[in-house]
């Protein structure tokens, strides 16, 4: 007897192959409901999304688990450069084939993959996502969408070109809060918003420090070259992987990149913001001795206050000024807020200031409140925006279902169409931060950068344009 060849984990559940091989052209077959064929609770292969997870530990681990939780996603492949980080996902999804190199995975398994989840450090988001999109795969990419402005513009265009379903991992975009804030604003409850504050207690990792000088041995479970990916080559150092990379410009985008997509998503949605026209920043300073300022251009600063100006939109009467504060810096408490009332939550929040009133929200735009807070329960505005089932947790299922439906068939909360411009604005703010590390004779340290959105460059401080589009490491 010939031994039956074992199928790959994905091949037996390929939605595409199932549809292709299950033609109804053969006349005379009776159509039987799938629950009769497969039993109660049976889900046909045609209704399952084959997902490949690039980045299987940390946030990637929780993303993958949430896709599976939808009941409509088959975690068919896992990919991670660090076996230690991937261990939990490998254990939870034993049928998923495991790779270390995402390029090898896509080369070998593309025909069996429907969608790709990208949860790597920021500097490799774009290259993985674009590689998947070019193969026609739907993509879910962790925030911030990209490391560079140019990358965000490219991914936004690619989503449209390749006609794939996209979603950024700022799950608060699926919360009721951002929709409630929009309905209040559209109803005119706070008048015309001219100023917004967004703040965070991040960084909660080291920043404003010198690059470690002590080299360490690379853990045997980690492929250091693959982890570096597009970034310049450096010798491995301790405590960079798996989390503290966020504070280094070669890999992360600082506090703004970590929390900006969560806290500034609501202002973008509520006010219809699109691009920044100018930005300026002040940053926290570290002194290493008496009157001796430490300069650490490789590291993000310990704190910053960034002021962005957005041009008038269809929903505002004039320009909008958005203040970003990190490192524990917060705006002055509104006079309408009681002295003991919470101002946001856990060090994060967003405040809208209009001509007739104010409103605030917490992390992920949760707990939206009109000020004074007593006003919130007295207002009854008609619901005009559909809510996402499960809110933030439903962000994952929403993407899975949209992928199964096909491009353009279902709305998602954070498609690249909106996530791209949001990410660009935040990375534009980082240009102002990085400008403090560039010393040009005769130029003040705190310069207002003027942005040409069409040309994608700063017009009055050319030295910072090197960060709009970085040069990838040779071979990447």
Secondary structure, DSSP 4 states (H G I P E B T S, - for coil): -PPPPPPPTTGGG-HHHHHHH--S-STTPPP--HHHHH-TT---GGG-EEEEEES-STHHHHHHHHHHHTTSEEEEEEE-SBHHHHHHHHHHTTTSEEES-HHHHHHHHGGG-SEEEE-S-GGGHHHHHHHHHTTT-EEEEPSSS-SSHHHHHHHHHHHHHHT--EEES-GGGGSHHHHHHHHHHHTTTT--EEEEEEE-----S--S-PPP----PPPTTB-HHHHHTTSPP----TT-TTTGGGGBTTT--HHHHHHHHHHSHHHHHHHT---EEEEEEEE---EEETTEE---TTB--S-EEEEEEE---TT-SS-EEEEEEETT--PPPPTTS-TTS-SSBTTBEEEEEESS-EEEE-GGG-S-EEESGGGGGG------SPPPTTHHHHHHHHHHHHHHH-TTSS--TT-HHHHHHHHHHHHHHHHHHHGGG---TT--SS-PEEEETTTTEESS-GGGGGGTSPPPPTT-
